[in-house]
């Protein structure tokens, strides 16, 4: 469940970052640039947490099984 939350938050952050960076490019607003950069970094962090949870989850298989 936690992995799904990280994935959704990463996608929402990436879409919001794209919107704010587009808004900065179109209207030349400094606050849009700051929000865009912060949201892009959050998207990277949440995406990393999602991938870390997927890669690190494994079951040990023993020889005796």
Secondary structure, DSSP 8 states (H G I E B T S, - for coil): -HHHHHHHHHHHHHHHHHHHHHHHHHH--HHHHHHHHHHHHHHHHHHHHHHHHHHS------TT-
